Structure formats: structure tokens, C-alpha cells
Amino acid sequence: MYEEIIKEIKLNLGGNKDLDRKYLSGQIEKYKDHPYNKEILKEISRMMWDCLSDEEKLEYIEITNNENQVMDILNDVSYDVESGDYDTSLEKLDKFMENFYPMFEDDEVSEYHFFTNPLEEILFYTYVGAKKEVRLIPDNQPLLDLYYLYGFLLLENQQLEKAELYLKKAIRINPVSSRIILELCEIYKQHTYNYNKYVMYTTEALQYAYYPQDIARCYRNLGAYYIEENQMETALALFKYSMEYDLSPLAYKEIIYIQSKNNLDFSIEECEEIIKAKNIQLGANPLIIETLEELTGEYEKNQLYNQAIYFYNILYTLTKDNEILEKINNCNDNLNNI
């Protein structure tokens, strides 16, 4: 029924922008109480946008940017967060969220997402997939950052149920964000009777992780689980292997603890064998490496050197391949010659 209504509305548009705007305004009134009113009104709003002149569109964008409350509040709390003043940041965000009207909410027809880069979008379509029509949230409406930051601050304040609510809002927007998933892991570590969800979400985060720090955090999470299971060999292997991606004091502390209680030590090769024996992903997801290689090749081929450098840098942090460093240098040289 929704599709038929939209089709009929579009058929009645005549091409005269002024008349079409008046007609669409009447359709908004007509369908305001319809069971699919939310979806219909969104589609009519998109048609109304097409009826605006270029000047009107620019004016609207300027007004929107000037009144971008989400961007404003994130800028306002950024200094407090960076300086470690989480209480002030949370207080400001609490007040903001009291009056914040939800934006870009999924409906019966569309789902709204935001991806940091094309790699995340590929991961989304490969592992998650869309059930409805995908619409991307504009860059100037950083809802993902808002929900993630608010969830993180709530977690730090031990408001676990509310933190879970907002982190799940962030996950809805970007289901393949390993950093957000890892914050949810912290909730399930503290807030559940067993480690099932903690391990499940950590394993999922490892599948999507493409920053070394995130990969290392996944292995530390799994190491903590195996300590609880009293499987010290596996725990030690995971903590030692995590150091290949991030020289974390937390991992070092756990390694010293395990070795103080047990006469254990492994080479990296032995750690890898232990991890593989537990069917735990070793290193970055091979699909991520493959996709990065394809993206860098395409961008370099099309002389989009800034984009190529961005993905080459990610690829290098995961592989430590000196040939990639040479490619980064070549891209920089090409940029300088433009």
C-alpha cells in the first residue's frame, strides 16, 4: 500500500515546482493520520526538496548547519572529554538529551546508517545486510558520535542499563563498528551472570576490527575470559599475541600475573598455534586485508592519492609490509607533483 501511494503522488507531479510544492503540502495534510504516515511524510519531504531552487537548497543547508545542535554539543564537550572531565561532559549531555528529538530513526520502509569509510560499508553488506532501503545519515549530523559518546560516559558513570540503550542506538547506525561493540562488551562483563554475551560480542568485534588497538583489545577481552575459565595457557597466549598489535600495560600486567601463578611462557609462534586451536580468528579478518588491497589499488589507479594513502596506512598497520610503505611514498610523491 505504501508503494502505491507514493507512486500515485509522483504521477501527479507536473514539473512546475511552485504548483508541485502546493500539491505536496496538501498530500502531507491528507496522509498525516495514515498508518504509514511516518514513511509517507518522509518520502514527500524528499519530493519537496527536489522542488526547491538551488538558492533555496543552499539557504536550507546554511540554516541547518547553523542550527546543528548535535555538532554543537559534541564540540562543546570535546575539551572536557579530552581533559578527562567525564562528569562535566555527562552533565552537559544529560541536559542535551532531555530535549533532543530523535533523528533518522528506522521506519517500515527505510533503515538509516552511517559508515566511516567504504571498508565499513563493504563489511556491513557482507556480514549484516540490509532488510530495508538503506539511507545514509549526512556527515553534518554525527548521531553515531553522539550516541557512542553518551553511552561511553554513562558506562564510565556505572549507569549500565542506560549506557546499553545508547550504545545499541549507535550500533543500529553502524553495526560493524568494533569500537562501539567493545564498549557493549564492558557492560556485559559487569552486568551479566556469565560471559556468554561478552565473548560473543568480542568475537564479533574482532571480525570487524581494522585498527591494531581494537584487535589487541579483542584479544585482551578473550584473555580475561580464559582466566575466568582457568585456562591459563590460552589466556597467556592471547595476552602475549595482543602485544603484537598494541603494547598495552594492561596486557603486560596480565602476562606477569599469569606467569607468577604458573610456570608458563610461549613464543609468538606457539601463541598463534594455541589461538588457532581454539578456533579464534588470528590477526585481522582476511576479508579486511583483501578489501583494503582492492580499495588502495582502485584509488591509486584513479589518481585519488589521498584516499589511497588513507587505506594504505591502515593496511600497513595490519601487515607491517615494507612494500606498502613504498606505495605510500609513491602516492605522496604523486601528490606533490600534481
C-alpha positions as CSV (number, residue, x, y, z in Angstrom):
1,M,0.0,0.0,0.0
2,Y,2.8,2.4,0.8
3,E,4.4,1.9,-2.6
4,E,1.1,2.5,-4.4
5,I,0.5,5.8,-2.5
6,I,4.0,7.1,-3.3
7,K,3.7,6.0,-7.0
8,E,0.3,7.9,-7.2
9,I,1.8,11.1,-5.6
10,K,4.7,11.0,-8.0
11,L,2.4,10.5,-11.1
12,N,0.5,13.7,-10.1
13,L,3.6,15.9,-10.1
14,G,3.6,18.2,-13.1
15,G,7.1,19.7,-13.3
16,N,6.1,23.1,-12.1
17,K,8.0,23.5,-8.9
18,D,5.6,26.0,-7.3
19,L,2.5,24.0,-8.1
20,D,4.2,20.8,-7.1
21,R,5.1,22.2,-3.7
22,K,1.5,23.3,-3.1
23,Y,0.3,19.8,-4.1
24,L,2.8,18.0,-1.9
25,S,1.8,20.3,1.1
26,G,-1.8,19.1,0.6
27,Q,-0.6,15.5,0.5
28,I,1.2,15.9,3.8
29,E,-2.1,17.0,5.3
30,K,-4.0,14.2,3.6
31,Y,-1.8,11.4,4.9
32,K,-0.9,12.8,8.4
33,D,-3.2,10.2,10.1
34,H,-2.4,7.3,7.8
35,P,-0.9,4.1,9.4
36,Y,2.2,4.6,7.3
37,N,2.2,8.4,7.8
38,K,5.8,8.4,9.1
39,E,7.2,6.7,5.9
40,I,4.9,8.6,3.5
41,L,5.8,12.0,5.0
42,K,9.5,11.3,4.8
43,E,9.1,10.4,1.1
44,I,7.0,13.6,0.5
45,S,9.7,15.6,2.2
46,R,12.3,14.2,-0.3
47,M,10.0,15.2,-3.1
48,M,9.6,18.7,-1.6
49,W,13.4,19.0,-1.6
50,D,13.5,18.4,-5.3
51,C,11.1,21.3,-5.7
52,L,13.4,23.8,-4.1
53,S,15.6,26.0,-6.3
54,D,19.4,25.8,-5.9
55,E,19.4,29.0,-3.9
56,E,16.7,27.7,-1.6
57,K,18.6,24.5,-1.1
58,L,21.8,26.4,-0.2
59,E,19.9,28.6,2.2
60,Y,18.3,25.5,3.9
61,I,21.8,23.8,4.2
62,E,23.2,27.0,5.7
63,I,20.4,27.3,8.2
64,T,20.7,23.6,9.1
65,N,24.5,23.9,9.6
66,N,24.0,27.0,11.8
67,E,21.4,25.1,13.9
68,N,23.2,21.8,14.0
69,Q,22.7,21.1,17.7
70,V,24.4,17.7,17.5
71,M,27.6,19.1,16.2
72,D,27.4,22.0,18.6
73,I,27.1,19.8,21.7
74,L,29.9,17.5,20.6
75,N,32.2,20.4,20.1
76,D,31.1,21.8,23.5
77,V,32.0,18.6,25.4
78,S,35.1,17.7,23.4
79,Y,37.5,19.6,25.6
80,D,36.0,18.2,28.8
81,V,36.3,14.6,27.4
82,E,39.9,15.1,26.2
83,S,40.9,16.5,29.6
84,G,39.3,13.6,31.4
85,D,36.5,15.6,33.0
86,Y,33.8,13.0,32.3
87,D,31.4,14.3,35.0
88,T,31.1,17.7,33.3
89,S,30.7,16.1,29.9
90,L,28.0,13.7,31.1
91,E,26.1,16.6,32.9
92,K,26.1,18.6,29.6
93,L,24.9,15.6,27.6
94,D,22.3,14.7,30.1
95,K,20.7,18.1,29.7
96,F,21.0,18.0,25.9
97,M,19.4,14.6,25.6
98,E,16.4,15.6,27.8
99,N,15.2,17.8,24.9
100,F,16.8,16.0,22.0
101,Y,14.3,15.0,19.3
102,P,15.3,11.6,17.7
103,M,16.5,12.0,14.1
104,F,16.9,9.5,11.3
105,E,15.0,6.7,13.1
106,D,14.4,3.5,11.2
107,D,10.8,3.0,9.9
108,E,8.8,0.4,8.0
109,V,10.5,1.2,4.7
110,S,14.0,2.6,5.4
111,E,16.9,2.0,7.7
112,Y,19.5,4.7,8.4
113,H,23.2,4.1,8.6
114,F,26.5,5.9,8.7
115,F,29.8,4.4,7.8
116,T,33.2,6.0,8.4
117,N,34.6,4.7,5.1
118,P,33.9,2.3,2.2
119,L,35.6,-0.6,4.1
120,E,32.9,-0.4,6.8
121,E,30.1,-0.3,4.2
122,I,31.5,-3.4,2.5
123,L,31.7,-5.2,5.9
124,F,28.1,-4.2,6.6
125,Y,26.7,-5.6,3.3
126,T,28.9,-8.8,3.6
127,Y,28.1,-9.7,7.2
128,V,24.9,-7.9,8.2
129,G,23.0,-6.9,5.2
130,A,20.0,-4.5,4.8
131,K,16.4,-5.6,5.4
132,K,15.0,-2.3,4.1
133,E,16.1,0.5,1.8
134,V,19.4,2.0,3.2
135,R,19.6,5.7,3.6
136,L,22.8,7.3,4.8
137,I,22.9,9.8,7.5
138,P,24.6,13.1,6.4
139,D,28.1,13.8,7.6
140,N,26.9,17.0,9.3
141,Q,24.6,15.1,11.6
142,P,27.0,13.0,13.7
143,L,24.4,10.9,15.5
144,L,26.8,8.0,15.7
145,D,29.3,10.0,17.7
146,L,26.6,11.4,19.9
147,Y,25.2,8.1,20.9
148,Y,28.6,6.4,21.3
149,L,30.0,9.2,23.4
150,Y,26.9,9.4,25.6
151,G,26.9,5.6,26.0
152,F,30.6,5.6,26.9
153,L,30.1,8.3,29.5
154,L,27.1,6.5,31.0
155,L,29.2,3.4,31.2
156,E,32.0,5.2,33.0
157,N,29.4,6.5,35.4
158,Q,28.2,2.9,36.0
159,Q,24.7,3.7,34.5
160,L,24.9,0.3,32.8
161,E,21.3,-0.1,31.5
162,K,21.1,3.4,30.1
163,A,24.6,3.0,28.6
164,E,23.5,-0.2,26.9
165,L,20.4,1.6,25.4
166,Y,22.5,4.4,23.8
167,L,25.3,2.1,22.6
168,K,22.7,-0.1,20.9
169,K,21.4,3.1,19.2
170,A,24.9,3.6,17.9
171,I,25.2,0.0,16.8
172,R,22.0,0.3,14.9
173,I,23.5,3.1,12.9
174,N,26.8,1.3,12.3
175,P,26.5,-2.4,13.1
176,V,30.2,-3.1,12.1
177,S,31.9,-0.6,14.4
178,S,34.2,-2.7,16.5
179,R,34.9,0.2,19.0
180,I,31.2,0.5,19.8
181,I,30.8,-3.3,20.1
182,L,33.7,-3.4,22.5
183,E,32.1,-0.8,24.8
184,L,29.0,-3.1,24.9
185,C,31.3,-5.9,25.9
186,E,32.3,-4.0,29.0
187,I,28.6,-3.8,30.0
188,Y,28.1,-7.5,29.6
189,K,31.3,-8.2,31.5
190,Q,29.9,-6.3,34.5
191,H,26.1,-6.7,34.1
192,T,25.5,-10.4,33.4
193,Y,25.9,-13.6,35.3
194,N,28.1,-15.3,32.7
195,Y,30.5,-14.4,30.0
196,N,28.4,-15.6,27.0
197,K,27.5,-12.2,25.6
198,Y,30.9,-10.8,26.5
199,V,32.6,-13.5,24.4
200,M,30.0,-13.3,21.6
201,Y,30.3,-9.6,21.1
202,T,34.1,-9.7,21.4
203,T,34.3,-12.3,18.7
204,E,32.1,-10.1,16.5
205,A,34.2,-7.0,17.2
206,L,37.3,-9.0,16.2
207,Q,35.7,-9.9,12.9
208,Y,35.2,-6.2,12.0
209,A,38.3,-4.6,13.6
210,Y,40.8,-2.9,11.4
211,Y,42.7,-0.8,13.8
212,P,45.5,-2.6,15.7
213,Q,44.3,-1.2,19.1
214,D,40.9,-2.7,18.6
215,I,42.3,-6.0,17.5
216,A,44.5,-6.1,20.6
217,R,41.6,-5.2,22.9
218,C,39.6,-8.1,21.5
219,Y,42.4,-10.5,22.4
220,R,42.7,-9.0,25.9
221,N,39.0,-9.5,26.3
222,L,39.2,-13.1,25.3
223,G,42.3,-13.5,27.6
224,A,40.2,-12.2,30.5
225,Y,37.6,-14.8,29.7
226,Y,40.0,-17.7,29.7
227,I,41.5,-16.5,33.0
228,E,38.0,-16.9,34.4
229,E,37.8,-20.3,32.8
230,N,41.1,-21.2,34.4
231,Q,42.6,-22.0,31.0
232,M,45.9,-20.2,31.7
233,E,47.8,-21.4,28.6
234,T,45.2,-19.9,26.3
235,A,44.9,-16.7,28.4
236,L,48.7,-16.2,28.3
237,A,48.8,-16.9,24.5
238,L,46.0,-14.3,23.9
239,F,47.6,-11.6,26.0
240,K,51.1,-12.2,24.5
241,Y,49.7,-12.1,21.0
242,S,47.7,-8.9,21.7
243,M,51.1,-7.2,22.3
244,E,51.8,-7.7,18.6
245,Y,49.1,-5.1,17.9
246,D,49.3,-2.8,20.9
247,L,52.0,-2.6,23.7
248,S,49.4,-2.2,26.4
249,P,50.4,-2.0,30.1
250,L,47.1,-3.9,30.8
251,A,48.3,-6.9,28.7
252,Y,51.7,-6.8,30.3
253,K,50.2,-6.8,33.8
254,E,48.1,-9.8,33.0
255,I,51.1,-11.7,31.5
256,I,53.1,-11.1,34.6
257,Y,50.2,-12.2,36.8
258,I,49.7,-15.5,34.8
259,Q,53.4,-16.3,34.8
260,S,53.6,-15.6,38.5
261,K,51.0,-18.2,39.2
262,N,52.1,-20.7,36.5
263,N,55.4,-21.8,35.1
264,L,54.4,-20.8,31.5
265,D,56.0,-19.0,28.6
266,F,55.4,-19.2,24.9
267,S,57.0,-17.9,21.7
268,I,54.7,-15.9,19.4
269,E,54.6,-18.9,17.1
270,E,53.4,-21.1,19.9
271,C,50.8,-18.5,20.9
272,E,49.5,-18.5,17.3
273,E,49.1,-22.3,17.4
274,I,47.2,-22.2,20.7
275,I,44.9,-19.4,19.4
276,K,44.2,-21.3,16.2
277,A,43.4,-24.5,18.1
278,K,40.7,-22.6,19.9
279,N,39.2,-21.5,16.5
280,I,39.8,-17.9,17.4
281,Q,40.5,-15.5,14.5
282,L,44.2,-14.9,14.1
283,G,45.0,-11.4,13.2
284,A,42.8,-9.1,11.1
285,N,40.0,-10.7,9.2
286,P,41.4,-11.8,5.8
287,L,38.4,-10.1,4.1
288,I,39.6,-6.8,5.5
289,I,43.1,-7.3,4.1
290,E,41.7,-8.3,0.8
291,T,39.3,-5.4,0.7
292,L,42.0,-2.9,1.7
293,E,44.2,-4.2,-1.1
294,E,41.4,-3.7,-3.6
295,L,40.5,-0.2,-2.4
296,T,44.1,1.0,-2.4
297,G,44.6,-0.3,-5.9
298,E,41.4,1.3,-7.2
299,Y,42.1,4.7,-5.6
300,E,45.7,4.7,-6.8
301,K,44.7,3.7,-10.3
302,N,42.2,6.6,-10.5
303,Q,44.9,9.0,-9.1
304,L,42.9,9.6,-5.9
305,Y,46.1,9.6,-3.9
306,N,44.7,11.0,-0.6
307,Q,42.2,8.2,-0.3
308,A,44.8,5.6,-1.4
309,I,47.2,6.9,1.3
310,Y,44.5,6.7,4.0
311,F,43.8,3.0,3.3
312,Y,47.5,2.1,2.7
313,N,48.2,3.4,6.2
314,I,45.6,1.1,7.6
315,L,46.9,-1.8,5.6
316,Y,50.4,-1.1,6.8
317,T,49.5,-1.1,10.5
318,L,47.9,-4.5,10.0
319,T,50.6,-6.1,7.9
320,K,53.9,-4.2,8.5
321,D,54.7,-4.9,4.9
322,N,57.6,-2.6,3.7
323,E,56.2,-2.7,0.1
324,I,53.2,-0.9,1.4
325,L,55.4,1.8,2.8
326,E,56.9,2.2,-0.7
327,K,53.5,2.6,-2.2
328,I,52.6,5.3,0.4
329,N,55.8,7.2,-0.5
330,N,54.9,6.9,-4.2
331,C,51.4,8.3,-3.6
332,N,52.9,11.2,-1.6
333,D,55.4,11.9,-4.5
334,N,52.5,11.9,-7.0
335,L,50.5,14.3,-4.8
336,N,53.5,16.7,-4.6
337,N,53.8,16.6,-8.4
338,I,50.2,17.5,-9.1
